[in-house]
């Protein structure tokens, strides 16, 4: 499966993030990517994205990471709602879910 994600490059305290297409089955540090789609400099608030190639890879089935998806929505390359990256999901155990279901049944009766 193909993934569109960021790759960190640059010097210490002067990092840039390259937007790359990579096979998700390969190791993240393998260094092999299919194509470079653009770059983002978070320190100087600069970015350059190749919209045509991004849309091409999305049409081929590449899945963007959450951060890349939010960047593409911000730049109006794709439509959608941003994904909350830092939101923690609260998991319910089976006992509390069963108790809630029983409470709803009893209150309905």
Rosetta blueprint (number, residue, H / E / L):
1 X L
2 X E
3 X E
4 X E
5 X E
6 X E
7 X E
8 X E
9 X E
10 X E
11 X E
12 X L
13 X L
14 X E
15 X E
16 X E
17 X E
18 X E
19 X E
20 X E
21 X E
22 X E
23 X E
24 X L
25 X L
26 X L
27 X L
28 X L
29 X L
30 X L
31 X L
32 X L
33 X L
34 X L
35 X E
36 X E
37 X E
38 X E
39 X E
40 X E
41 X E
42 X L
43 X L
44 X L
45 X L
46 X E
47 X E
48 X E
49 X E
50 X L
51 X H
52 X H
53 X H
54 X H
55 X H
56 X H
57 X H
58 X H
59 X H
60 X L
61 X L
62 X L
63 X E
64 X E
65 X L
66 X H
67 X H
68 X H
69 X H
70 X H
71 X H
72 X H
73 X H
74 X H
75 X L
76 X L
77 X L
78 X L
79 X L
80 X L
81 X L
82 X L
83 X L
84 X L
85 X L
86 X L
87 X L
88 X L
89 X L
90 X L
91 X L
92 X L
93 X L
94 X H
95 X H
96 X H
97 X H
98 X H
99 X H
100 X H
101 X H
102 X H
103 X H
104 X H
105 X H
106 X H
107 X H
108 X H
109 X L
